Amino acid sequence: MPGRTPVLPLLGLVLAVGGLALFSGPPSFDYIDGTEFVVAGRNMDLPHPPGYPLYISFLRLFSIAAPCGTPDYSCFRLLSAIVAGALAVSAWAAARSLGVGVRPALAGAAMVATSAPVMGQLNLVEVHGVAMTLVLAAIALRRSPLGPYSFSLALFGGHPVSLCLLPAAATRRFSERWVVLAAVPASLWLFIPLRSTFPGLSHFSRPDSAIPVWRYLSLYGQRLGTPSLDGPEALAGSMGVPALISVLLLVLLSRKWSWRLFTSSACGLLFISCYSIPDTGSIAWIAALPLLIWASLGLDRLMGGRFPDRCIALLLLAVSVAGGTLHAWRGGDRAAETIAGDYLRGAPPEAAFVTSGMSTFHTAYMLEVLDRRPDIVPMDVHRCFFRIPPPRVLPDTVGGRPLVAVRAWESDCLYLHGLLFSSAHGPVDWSAYEVYSYEGRIHDGFASDEMAEMWARRGIQAGSTDERDRCRERALELAVSDITRERVRTLFEVY
């Protein structure tokens, strides 16, 4: 990259992007994986596959070195802000390696970092920011031995979906260096069997022998299916239509064809279309990142042209930055905390509390980090969290403790009472729950779907037809996915 490095402008970009990541995030915690990563990072435990050993190590080191009284979600979001600043520098370097000028590269880096698929992962406690930073560094360093190493680190230490961006980082000599340089990052996965031999709060069924470890690391292969329209829909939904159009226009206006970037984006889009997970938007960056880098070439051409061209460049840049920032903004979103708090609030004193799905992550976080409800004994129905597993068939009591469960629709001895399943009877004090008066923002469709079911649970226990209809209507308003809408309708038909 010829020319001097603009230290002060880069520093300003780092502070701006890091500050945006810090202030645009949720005030409590997110609904998806953040609480799980906090719990696993504090204790060097095993989170969901494939374990993310590099990221977990970063979290652990940060929990020791950070000037935080308690290494909680807010504390770890400081690390996310640091990663956001590093990503901005990597994006600038990647653009410069493609021949983009200094100022257009700064503008392009700002566009990359503020894009919703990118910033939407940087303002959370999430591994994708580390993976993106390493991939961009690999593109910038692709002609040096550090390029293959950085990409291998993104693949084995960041996130396996980084593989989709291999065409953007590969060179003719890449394969010659890959075998040797990939070995060191690949050894990070030895953390999985080594750590699984010790007890932990998050252990994901303790993959402590060859076959369980392989199943643990190859989880992604089991989720691949035939292509669908989920990929384009996830990309447009994640970026926002105005921002996506702006980026595509900049790609066209660059008047430069890059088969590497095109192939990377196409591979990412194909993977998203074939990969069956509920939160497809969380990996939309694998299709968006190559397009965003390509758009930097468009900014370079326009910003080096006449006054009208520069105006067009600034307009498209502003639309992308503003659209991405607004789309990724999570300020005021306390939905996950409200949901988790209400489930925990419904458990009687000294209860055995059986969780399922995302409620397991939230419960572990609230008990382990926030020190809520030390009187209860938590259990995970999937046996991936906590130290005491629940019985295969849930009874009404365990060890003299009343048993309550977040989900037990098919149980013979537990019944829905309030928000939880238990053997309790009598009237429910719905005013004790905060979810029914919640008026804040709901960023995640998962959180909105969960609130929809919570309203449905209230509705099927309503004492009057009017109350039942009101709850049903509110549940359908909150439901985002077709599965949840159908579930709400089914609950009111069956109960």
C-alpha positions in Angstrom: 0.0 0.0 0.0 1.9 3.1 -1.2 1.7 6.4 0.6 1.7 7.3 4.2 -0.7 5.9 6.7 -3.2 8.7 7.8 -2.7 8.1 11.5 -5.0 10.8 12.8 -7.9 10.1 10.4 -7.6 6.4 11.1 -7.7 7.1 14.8 -10.8 9.3 14.4 -12.4 6.5 12.4 -11.5 3.9 15.1 -13.0 6.1 17.9 -16.1 6.8 15.9 -16.8 3.2 15.0 -15.9 1.9 18.5 -18.1 4.6 20.1 -21.0 3.7 17.7 -20.7 0.1 18.6 -20.7 0.9 22.3 -23.7 3.3 22.3 -25.9 1.5 19.7 -26.0 -1.8 21.7 -28.7 -3.0 24.1 -28.7 -1.5 27.6 -29.0 -5.0 29.2 -28.3 -8.0 27.0 -29.5 -9.4 23.7 -31.8 -12.3 23.2 -29.6 -14.7 21.2 -26.0 -15.8 22.2 -24.6 -12.9 24.2 -25.4 -14.2 27.7 -24.1 -17.6 26.7 -20.8 -16.1 25.6 -20.5 -14.0 28.8 -21.0 -17.1 31.0 -18.6 -19.2 28.9 -16.0 -16.4 28.7 -15.9 -15.8 32.4 -15.2 -19.4 33.1 -13.5 -20.6 29.9 -16.4 -23.0 29.4 -17.7 -24.6 26.2 -20.4 -22.6 24.4 -22.5 -24.0 21.4 -20.6 -25.6 18.6 -17.9 -25.2 17.4 -16.7 -23.7 20.6 -15.0 -20.5 19.4 -11.8 -21.1 21.5 -10.1 -17.9 20.4 -13.1 -15.7 21.2 -13.7 -17.4 24.5 -10.0 -16.9 25.4 -10.3 -13.2 24.5 -13.3 -12.9 26.8 -11.5 -14.6 29.6 -8.4 -12.4 29.3 -10.6 -9.3 29.1 -12.6 -10.3 32.2 -9.3 -10.4 34.1 -7.7 -7.2 32.6 -10.7 -5.0 32.1 -11.4 -2.2 34.6 -14.9 -3.5 35.4 -16.2 -4.2 38.8 -18.1 -7.2 37.4 -17.3 -8.8 34.1 -20.9 -8.7 32.9 -22.5 -8.1 29.5 -21.9 -4.4 29.5 -18.2 -5.0 30.4 -17.7 -7.4 27.6 -19.3 -5.0 25.1 -16.2 -2.8 25.8 -14.3 -5.6 24.1 -16.8 -5.6 21.2 -16.1 -1.8 20.8 -12.4 -2.5 20.6 -13.0 -5.2 18.0 -15.1 -2.7 16.1 -12.2 -0.3 15.9 -9.9 -3.0 14.8 -12.4 -4.0 12.1 -12.4 -0.4 10.8 -8.6 -0.5 10.4 -8.8 -3.9 8.7 -11.4 -2.7 6.3 -9.3 0.4 5.4 -6.3 -1.8 4.8 -8.3 -4.2 2.7 -9.6 -1.3 0.5 -6.1 0.1 0.2 -4.7 -3.3 -0.9 -7.2 -3.2 -3.8 -5.8 0.2 -5.0 -8.4 2.5 -3.3 -7.1 5.9 -2.4 -6.5 7.0 1.2 -9.7 9.1 1.6 -12.0 6.8 -0.3 -10.6 3.9 1.7 -11.5 5.8 4.9 -15.0 6.4 3.6 -15.3 2.7 2.5 -14.1 1.5 5.9 -16.8 3.7 7.5 -19.4 2.2 5.2 -18.2 -1.4 6.0 -18.3 -0.9 9.7 -21.6 0.9 9.9 -23.4 -1.6 7.6 -26.2 -3.3 9.6 -25.0 -6.9 9.1 -21.6 -5.8 10.4 -22.5 -3.2 13.1 -25.4 -5.5 14.2 -22.8 -8.0 15.4 -20.3 -5.4 16.7 -22.7 -3.8 19.2 -23.3 -7.2 20.9 -21.2 -9.8 22.7 -20.8 -11.9 19.6 -18.0 -13.8 17.8 -18.8 -12.6 14.3 -16.9 -9.3 14.8 -13.6 -11.1 15.4 -14.2 -13.3 12.4 -14.9 -10.3 10.1 -11.8 -8.5 11.4 -9.6 -11.4 10.6 -11.1 -12.0 7.2 -10.5 -8.3 6.3 -7.0 -8.5 7.6 -6.5 -11.7 5.4 -7.6 -9.8 2.3 -5.3 -6.9 3.1 -2.3 -9.2 3.7 -3.2 -11.8 1.0 0.2 -11.3 -0.7 2.2 -12.0 2.4 2.5 -15.1 4.6 0.3 -13.4 7.2 -2.6 -13.5 4.8 -3.2 -17.3 4.9 -2.5 -17.3 8.6 -5.0 -14.6 9.3 -7.6 -16.4 7.2 -7.0 -19.7 8.9 -7.3 -17.8 12.2 -10.7 -16.5 11.0 -11.8 -20.0 10.1 -10.7 -21.9 13.1 -10.5 -19.1 15.7 -13.3 -16.9 14.5 -16.3 -18.5 12.7 -16.4 -21.4 10.2 -18.6 -19.5 7.8 -15.5 -17.4 7.0 -14.7 -20.1 4.5 -17.2 -18.5 2.1 -14.8 -15.5 1.7 -11.8 -17.6 0.7 -11.9 -16.4 -2.9 -11.4 -12.8 -1.8 -8.3 -13.6 0.3 -6.7 -16.3 -1.9 -3.8 -15.7 -4.2 -1.7 -18.1 -6.4 0.8 -18.7 -3.5 -2.0 -19.0 -0.9 -2.3 -22.8 -1.3 1.5 -23.2 -0.9 1.4 -21.5 2.4 -2.0 -22.7 3.6 -1.1 -26.2 4.8 1.7 -25.0 7.1 0.1 -21.8 8.3 -3.3 -23.3 8.9 -2.0 -25.8 11.3 -1.4 -23.4 14.2 -5.0 -21.9 14.2 -6.5 -25.3 13.7 -4.8 -26.5 16.9 -7.1 -24.1 18.8 -9.8 -26.7 18.4 -7.9 -29.0 20.8 -9.4 -26.8 23.5 -12.7 -28.6 23.0 -11.7 -32.1 24.2 -9.2 -30.7 26.7 -11.8 -28.4 28.4 -14.6 -31.0 28.3 -12.7 -33.2 30.7 -13.4 -30.6 33.5 -16.8 -29.6 34.9 -18.3 -26.4 33.8 -21.5 -24.3 33.8 -21.7 -24.4 30.0 -20.5 -27.7 28.7 -22.7 -28.7 25.8 -22.9 -32.4 26.7 -19.1 -32.7 27.3 -17.6 -33.8 24.0 -14.8 -35.7 25.6 -14.1 -38.4 23.1 -13.4 -38.6 19.3 -17.0 -39.2 18.0 -18.7 -36.5 20.2 -16.0 -34.0 19.4 -16.5 -34.6 15.6 -20.2 -34.2 16.0 -19.6 -31.0 18.0 -17.3 -29.5 15.4 -19.3 -30.7 12.3 -22.7 -29.3 13.5 -22.9 -27.0 10.5 -23.0 -29.9 8.0 -26.2 -31.3 9.5 -28.0 -28.0 8.9 -27.3 -27.7 5.1 -30.1 -28.3 2.8 -31.4 -27.4 -0.7 -31.1 -23.7 -1.7 -34.1 -21.4 -0.9 -34.9 -17.7 -1.1 -33.8 -17.2 2.5 -30.4 -15.9 1.4 -31.5 -12.9 -0.6 -34.3 -12.2 1.9 -31.9 -12.3 4.8 -29.4 -10.0 3.1 -32.0 -7.4 2.2 -33.7 -7.7 5.6 -30.3 -7.4 7.4 -28.9 -4.5 5.4 -32.1 -2.6 4.8 -33.3 -2.0 1.2 -32.0 1.6 0.9 -28.5 0.7 2.2 -28.4 -2.4 0.0 -29.4 -0.4 -3.1 -26.7 2.2 -2.3 -24.0 -0.4 -2.0 -25.1 -2.1 -5.3 -25.1 1.2 -7.1 -21.5 1.9 -5.9 -20.5 -1.6 -7.1 -21.9 -0.8 -10.5 -20.4 2.7 -10.6 -17.0 1.3 -9.8 -16.9 0.0 -13.4 -14.5 -2.7 -12.2 -15.1 -6.4 -12.3 -13.7 -8.5 -9.4 -14.3 -12.2 -9.8 -12.8 -12.7 -6.3 -15.3 -10.4 -4.6 -18.2 -11.6 -6.7 -17.5 -15.3 -6.0 -17.1 -14.6 -2.3 -20.4 -12.8 -2.1 -22.2 -15.5 -4.3 -20.8 -18.2 -2.0 -22.0 -16.4 1.0 -25.4 -15.9 -0.4 -25.6 -19.6 -1.5 -24.6 -20.7 2.0 -27.2 -18.6 3.7 -29.8 -19.9 1.2 -28.9 -23.5 2.2 -28.1 -23.1 5.9 -31.1 -23.7 8.1 -30.9 -21.6 11.3 -33.5 -19.3 12.8 -31.2 -16.3 13.0 -30.0 -16.3 9.4 -29.4 -12.5 9.6 -26.5 -13.0 12.0 -24.4 -14.5 9.2 -25.6 -12.2 6.4 -22.2 -10.5 6.6 -20.6 -13.3 4.6 -22.6 -12.1 1.6 -22.5 -8.4 2.5 -18.8 -8.0 3.3 -17.4 -8.6 -0.3 -20.0 -6.2 -1.7 -19.1 -3.5 0.8 -15.4 -3.8 -0.1 -16.3 -3.7 -3.8 -18.3 -0.6 -3.1 -15.1 1.1 -1.9 -13.9 0.9 -5.5 -17.0 2.8 -6.5 -16.3 5.5 -3.9 -12.7 5.7 -5.1 -13.8 6.3 -8.7 -16.5 8.9 -7.8 -14.5 10.8 -5.2 -11.7 11.2 -7.7 -14.0 12.6 -10.4 -15.9 15.8 -11.0 -18.1 17.7 -8.5 -21.4 15.9 -9.5 -19.6 12.5 -9.1 -18.3 13.5 -5.6 -21.8 14.5 -4.6 -23.2 11.2 -5.7 -20.5 9.4 -3.8 -21.3 11.3 -0.6 -25.1 10.8 -1.0 -24.7 7.0 -1.5 -22.3 6.9 1.4 -24.6 8.8 3.7 -27.6 6.6 2.8 -25.5 3.5 3.5 -24.1 4.8 6.8 -27.4 6.2 8.1 -29.4 3.2 7.0 -27.0 0.8 8.5 -26.7 2.7 11.8 -30.5 3.0 12.2 -31.0 -0.7 11.2 -28.5 -1.9 13.8 -29.5 0.4 16.6 -30.6 -1.4 19.8 -30.9 1.4 22.2 -33.7 1.0 24.6 -34.2 -2.7 23.9 -34.7 -4.4 27.2 -37.0 -7.2 25.8 -34.6 -10.0 26.6 -34.1 -8.9 30.2 -37.8 -8.5 30.7 -38.6 -11.9 29.3 -35.9 -13.7 31.4 -36.8 -11.8 34.5 -40.5 -12.7 34.2 -39.7 -16.4 33.8 -37.4 -16.3 36.8 -39.9 -14.3 38.8 -42.6 -17.0 38.3 -40.5 -19.7 40.0 -41.5 -20.3 43.7 -38.9 -20.1 46.5 -36.4 -23.0 46.6 -37.6 -24.4 43.3 -35.9 -26.6 40.8 -36.1 -24.5 37.6 -35.9 -26.4 34.3 -35.0 -24.2 31.3 -35.0 -24.7 27.5 -33.5 -23.0 24.6 -32.5 -19.3 25.0 -34.0 -19.2 28.5 -31.1 -21.4 29.5 -28.6 -18.8 28.5 -30.5 -16.0 30.2 -31.1 -17.9 33.4 -27.4 -18.9 33.6 -26.4 -15.3 33.2 -28.9 -13.9 35.7 -27.9 -16.5 38.3 -24.1 -16.7 37.7 -23.4 -13.0 36.8 -26.2 -10.9 38.3 -26.6 -13.2 41.4 -30.4 -13.3 41.0 -32.4 -16.1 42.7 -29.7 -18.0 44.5 -32.4 -20.0 46.1 -33.3 -22.0 43.0 -31.6 -25.0 41.4 -31.3 -24.5 37.6 -31.5 -27.4 35.2 -31.3 -27.5 31.4 -33.7 -29.9 29.6 -31.0 -30.3 26.8 -28.3 -31.1 29.4 -25.8 -28.6 27.9 -25.8 -26.2 30.9 -25.7 -26.3 34.7 -24.2 -29.0 36.8 -27.4 -31.0 37.7 -29.4 -32.5 34.8 -33.2 -32.8 35.1 -35.0 -36.1 35.2 -35.9 -37.5 31.7 -39.5 -37.4 32.7 -40.3 -34.2 34.7 -42.0 -34.9 38.0 -43.7 -32.3 40.2 -41.0 -32.3 42.8 -37.2 -33.0 42.8 -35.4 -33.6 46.1 -38.2 -32.0 48.0 -38.1 -28.9 45.8 -41.1 -27.9 43.7 -40.3 -28.3 40.0 -41.2 -25.7 37.5 -40.3 -25.7 33.8 -40.3 -23.1 31.0 -41.6 -25.7 28.5 -43.5 -28.9 29.4 -46.6 -28.9 27.2 -46.6 -32.7 27.0 -46.0 -33.4 30.7 -48.6 -35.5 32.5 -48.0 -34.0 35.9 -47.1 -30.3 35.2 -49.6 -27.8 34.0 -49.4 -24.2 32.8 -49.8 -21.9 35.7 -48.8 -18.3 35.0 -45.8 -18.4 32.6 -44.4 -21.6 33.9 -45.4 -25.3 34.1 -45.8 -26.6 37.6 -48.2 -28.5 39.9 -49.5 -25.2 41.4 -53.1 -24.2 41.3 -55.2 -21.1 42.1 -55.4 -17.6 40.6 -52.4 -15.9 38.9 -51.3 -12.4 39.7 -50.5 -11.2 36.2 -49.6 -7.7 37.5 -46.4 -9.2 38.9 -45.1 -9.7 35.4 -43.4 -6.9 33.5 -43.7 -8.2 30.0 -47.4 -7.3 29.8 -46.6 -3.6 30.4 -43.5 -3.5 28.3 -43.5 -0.7 25.8 -39.8 -0.5 24.9 -38.2 -1.5 21.6 -38.0 -5.1 20.5 -35.1 -5.5 18.1 -34.9 -9.3 17.7 -37.7 -11.3 16.0 -36.9 -14.1 18.5 -37.7 -11.8 21.5 -40.9 -10.6 19.8 -41.9 -14.2 19.1 -41.2 -15.2 22.7 -43.3 -12.3 24.0 -46.1 -13.4 21.6 -46.2 -16.8 23.2 -46.1 -15.2 26.7 -49.3 -13.3 25.8 -50.8 -16.5 24.4 -50.0 -18.3 27.7 -51.9 -15.6 29.5 -54.8 -15.7 27.0 -55.4 -19.5 27.3 -55.7 -19.0 31.1 -57.9 -16.0 30.9 -61.1 -16.0 32.9 -63.2 -14.1 30.3 -63.8 -14.2 26.6 -62.9 -10.5 26.2 -59.6 -11.0 28.0 -58.8 -14.1 26.0 -59.5 -12.3 22.7 -57.4 -9.3 23.8 -54.4 -11.6 24.6 -54.8 -13.5 21.3 -54.8 -10.3 19.3 -51.8 -8.9 21.1 -49.9 -12.3 20.6 -50.6 -12.2 16.9 -49.4 -8.6 16.7 -46.1 -9.5 18.3 -45.5 -12.7 16.4 -42.9 -12.3 13.7 -42.3 -15.7 12.2 -44.9 -17.9 10.5 -44.1 -20.7 12.9 -45.0 -18.6 15.9 -48.2 -17.3 14.4 -49.3 -20.8 13.7 -48.3 -21.8 17.2 -50.4 -19.0 18.8 -53.4 -20.0 16.7 -52.9 -23.7 17.7 -52.7 -22.9 21.4 -56.0 -21.0 21.4 -57.6 -23.8 19.4 -56.4 -26.6 21.7 -56.7 -24.8 25.1 
